Amino acid sequence: MTQPHPSEFFGPEQAETYEARFAKLAALRDALLLVTRTAFHSLPDNARILCVGAGTGLEILDLARFRPGWTFHAVEPAPAMLDKCRIAVATAGMGDRCTFHEGFLDSAPEAEPFDAATALLVSHFILERSARQAFYAEIARRLRPDGRLVTAELVSDPGGEDHAGIMETWYDTLRYAGADEAGIEAYKGSFARGVSLLGPGEHTRLIEQAGFFRPVPLFQAVLMRGWLARRI
Ligand SMILES: C[S@@+](CC[C@H](N)C(=O)[O-])C[C@H]1O[C@@H](n2cnc3c(N)ncnc32)[C@H](O)[C@@H]1O
């Protein structure tokens, strides 16, 4: 199995509370969205953007407000998250600028190549390295040459000397966001079952091997790191 089905971690209850649970960390989320906007800033006015693991639609809403001519294709395997995304996009009056695919990217309909893609906080759920590389290769296949990908994930080398300190700081970050000790223990259990970490060097290599030029680091906060990569 390359990963447990995402609806195990992103069911109706988690989808309902997803944004509120991390509200105290909104500044980190906003910083990630800011660097995504800067990375996409010079795209054409009619750019088409593929959002993989679109979740409740946060990046789509942000990018859609930034550039009114851009259109989006949201790919999301967890139905409850996609429902929230559809509602958020429709409520923002942007329903005519977004199409939706419930499922994984490899089952999405073929389309004209996209100008850019996002995969924000998604790929660490793909447990096997080869499957994670295939995930990025499928994104590359759907981008035009030189098309841009902004990707962010949880990143740390489990064998690295910083790892224990990074994880402890990450749990403190979640405590700050509102998790109690039972919540931290539950999180550790889900993390052990559903998340696989790679170090930054290994993650960068994996993206390159999937068909991108060497990714540019964009963002780092505790366990989260983001890159801009351009398709070869
Ligand atoms: C932490 S949420 C991030 C959502 C959104 N990108 C954001 O930044 O708010 C991760 C999302 O990725 C989805 N996901 C997990 N594995 C996936 C995969 N292999 N392909 C596409 N989406 C996936 C989950 O269902 C979930 O909605």
Ligand as a Chemical Component Dictionary entry (heavy atoms), coordinates in Angstrom:
data_LIG
# 
_chem_comp.id                   LIG 
_chem_comp.type                 NON-POLYMER 
_chem_comp.pdbx_formal_charge   0 
_chem_comp.three_letter_code    LIG 
# 
loop_
_chem_comp_atom.comp_id 
_chem_comp_atom.atom_id 
_chem_comp_atom.alt_atom_id 
_chem_comp_atom.type_symbol 
_chem_comp_atom.charge 
_chem_comp_atom.model_Cartn_x 
_chem_comp_atom.model_Cartn_y 
_chem_comp_atom.model_Cartn_z 
_chem_comp_atom.pdbx_ordinal 
LIG C1  C1  C 0  -2.865 18.676 5.024  1  
LIG S1  S1  S 1  -4.090 18.662 3.781  2  
LIG C2  C2  C 0  -3.589 20.031 2.778  3  
LIG C3  C3  C 0  -4.746 20.630 2.028  4  
LIG C4  C4  C 0  -4.414 21.933 1.286  5  
LIG N1  N1  N 0  -3.441 21.713 0.245  6  
LIG C5  C5  C 0  -3.882 22.925 2.278  7  
LIG O1  O1  O 0  -2.687 23.259 2.204  8  
LIG O2  O2  O -1 -4.675 23.386 3.120  9  
LIG C6  C6  C 0  -3.591 17.304 2.752  10 
LIG C7  C7  C 0  -4.614 16.965 1.679  11 
LIG O3  O3  O 0  -3.989 16.092 0.732  12 
LIG C8  C8  C 0  -4.916 15.078 0.382  13 
LIG N2  N2  N 0  -4.115 13.922 -0.080 14 
LIG C9  C9  C 0  -3.500 12.970 0.660  15 
LIG N3  N3  N 0  -2.859 12.111 -0.143 16 
LIG C10 C10 C 0  -3.054 12.534 -1.413 17 
LIG C11 C11 C 0  -2.622 12.064 -2.698 18 
LIG N4  N4  N 0  -1.861 10.980 -2.832 19 
LIG N5  N5  N 0  -3.009 12.751 -3.794 20 
LIG C12 C12 C 0  -3.766 13.859 -3.678 21 
LIG N6  N6  N 0  -4.195 14.357 -2.495 22 
LIG C13 C13 C 0  -3.848 13.698 -1.376 23 
LIG C14 C14 C 0  -5.709 14.849 1.645  24 
LIG O4  O4  O 0  -6.951 14.240 1.376  25 
LIG C15 C15 C 0  -5.843 16.260 2.204  26 
LIG O5  O5  O 0  -6.992 16.928 1.760  27 
# 
loop_
_chem_comp_bond.comp_id 
_chem_comp_bond.atom_id_1 
_chem_comp_bond.atom_id_2 
_chem_comp_bond.value_order 
_chem_comp_bond.pdbx_ordinal 
LIG C1  S1  SING 1  
LIG S1  C2  SING 2  
LIG S1  C6  SING 3  
LIG C2  C3  SING 4  
LIG C3  C4  SING 5  
LIG C4  N1  SING 6  
LIG C4  C5  SING 7  
LIG C5  O1  DOUB 8  
LIG C5  O2  SING 9  
LIG C6  C7  SING 10 
LIG C7  O3  SING 11 
LIG C7  C15 SING 12 
LIG O3  C8  SING 13 
LIG C8  N2  SING 14 
LIG C8  C14 SING 15 
LIG N2  C9  SING 16 
LIG N2  C13 SING 17 
LIG C9  N3  DOUB 18 
LIG N3  C10 SING 19 
LIG C10 C11 SING 20 
LIG C10 C13 DOUB 21 
LIG C11 N4  SING 22 
LIG C11 N5  DOUB 23 
LIG N5  C12 SING 24 
LIG C12 N6  DOUB 25 
LIG N6  C13 SING 26 
LIG C14 O4  SING 27 
LIG C14 C15 SING 28 
LIG C15 O5  SING 29 
# 
